[in-house]
Amino acid sequence: MDELDREILEILRRDARTPYTEIAKEVGTSEGTIRNRVEGMVESGVIERFTVATRTGNVKAMVEITVDVNVHTGGLTEQMAEWEQVDFVWQVSGDEDIVLVVDTTDTRSLNELIARAREMDDVVSTTTRLILDEWLG
C-alpha cells in the first residue's frame, strides 16, 4: 500500500459512495487508476467491506466483554458477529477481550443482547457504554 492508496482510503472512509471520478480529481489521477486501486485493495483484503453509517434513532452501545483466561476468543467473536444487532466485533487488548458495537431498537433489545452474551459459558463479565453521539473522522 502506498500514499495514493492511503488517500483513496481516507476519502472512502468519509463516504464509501464517492464516485471514482470525484476521487480521481481530488487525488490527481485517472478514474481507471482509482478503479484498479480499489479493486486491488478489495482483492487483497485491505478493504473488507463497504458499509453504511446511519442515524436511526436506535440505541447504540459498545458492549465490552471479558472472557476466561484460557479461552480463545476467535470462536466467541465469530458467534457474536452473527447476532443481528451487532455492527462490529473487535478483539481488543486491555481489561476486556471483546468489544461489540451494537445498534438496537430500544433498551430492552440491548438488555437482551447483553444477557445473551453473559449466558455464554466463557464470558466472565460485561461492561456497557451507551453511544450518545458520533461524528465521522
C-alpha positions in Angstrom: 0.0 0.0 0.0 1.4 3.4 -1.0 0.4 7.0 -0.4 -2.1 7.0 -3.2 -3.9 4.0 -1.7 -4.0 5.8 1.7 -5.5 8.9 0.1 -8.2 6.8 -1.6 -9.0 5.0 1.6 -9.3 8.3 3.5 -11.9 9.5 1.0 -13.8 6.2 1.1 -13.8 6.2 4.9 -15.7 9.5 4.8 -18.1 8.4 2.2 -17.9 5.0 0.6 -20.2 6.1 -2.2 -17.8 8.8 -3.5 -17.7 8.4 -7.3 -14.3 7.2 -8.7 -14.3 10.3 -10.9 -14.5 12.6 -7.9 -11.8 10.7 -6.1 -9.6 10.8 -9.2 -10.0 14.6 -9.4 -9.2 15.0 -5.7 -6.0 13.0 -5.7 -4.9 14.0 -9.2 -5.1 10.7 -11.2 -7.5 9.0 -13.6 -10.8 7.2 -12.8 -9.3 4.0 -14.2 -6.4 4.1 -11.8 -8.8 4.7 -8.9 -11.0 1.7 -10.0 -7.9 -0.5 -10.3 -6.6 0.6 -6.9 -9.9 0.0 -5.1 -10.4 -3.4 -6.8 -6.9 -4.4 -5.8 -7.5 -3.3 -2.2 -10.7 -5.4 -2.1 -9.0 -8.4 -3.6 -6.0 -8.2 -1.1 -8.3 -7.7 1.9 -7.3 -4.2 2.7 -10.9 -3.2 2.1 -13.0 -5.8 3.8 -16.4 -4.3 3.0 -18.3 -1.1 2.2 -20.8 -0.1 4.8 -23.4 2.5 5.7 -23.4 4.7 8.8 -26.9 5.5 9.9 -28.7 7.8 12.4 -31.7 5.5 13.1 -32.7 6.9 16.4 -31.9 3.5 17.8 -29.9 2.8 20.9 -26.3 2.3 20.0 -23.8 0.9 22.5 -20.4 -0.7 23.0 -20.6 -3.9 25.0 -17.2 -4.7 26.4 -16.7 -8.4 27.2 -14.2 -10.2 29.5 -13.7 -13.9 29.0 -11.9 -16.6 31.0 -8.1 -16.5 30.8 -7.6 -19.7 28.8 -10.3 -19.0 26.2 -9.5 -18.5 22.5 -11.7 -15.5 21.6 -12.0 -16.4 17.9 -14.9 -18.8 18.3 -16.8 -16.3 20.5 -16.3 -13.4 18.2 -17.5 -15.4 15.2 -20.7 -16.3 17.1 -21.3 -12.8 18.2 -20.7 -11.4 14.7 -23.8 -13.3 13.6 -26.1 -11.6 16.0 -28.5 -9.3 14.2 -27.9 -6.1 16.2 -24.1 -6.4 16.1 -22.4 -3.9 13.7 -18.8 -4.7 14.6 -16.9 -7.2 16.8 -13.4 -6.2 17.9 -10.8 -8.3 19.7 -9.0 -5.8 21.8 -6.2 -5.6 24.3 -6.7 -4.3 27.9 -9.0 -5.4 30.6 -11.7 -6.5 28.2 -11.2 -9.1 25.4 -14.0 -8.4 23.0 -16.0 -5.2 22.2 -19.3 -5.4 20.4 -20.6 -2.3 18.7 -24.4 -2.7 18.6 -27.4 -0.9 17.1 -30.6 -1.9 18.8 -34.2 -0.7 18.5 -34.6 0.0 22.2 -33.0 -0.6 25.6 -35.0 -3.8 26.1 -33.3 -5.2 23.0 -29.9 -4.1 24.2 -30.5 -5.7 27.6 -31.5 -9.0 25.8 -28.3 -8.9 23.8 -26.2 -8.3 27.0 -28.0 -11.2 28.7 -27.3 -13.4 25.7 -23.6 -12.6 26.0 -23.5 -13.1 29.8 -25.1 -16.6 29.3 -22.2 -17.8 27.3 -20.0 -20.2 29.2 -16.7 -18.4 28.7 -17.9 -14.9 29.4 -16.8 -13.6 32.8 -18.3 -10.1 32.7 -19.6 -7.3 30.5 -19.5 -3.5 30.7 -21.9 -1.5 28.5 -21.3 2.1 27.3 -24.1 3.9 25.5 -23.1 5.9 22.5 -24.6 9.3 23.0 -23.4 10.9 19.8 -21.0 10.2 16.9 -19.1 12.1 14.3 -17.2 10.9 11.2 -13.5 11.4 11.3 
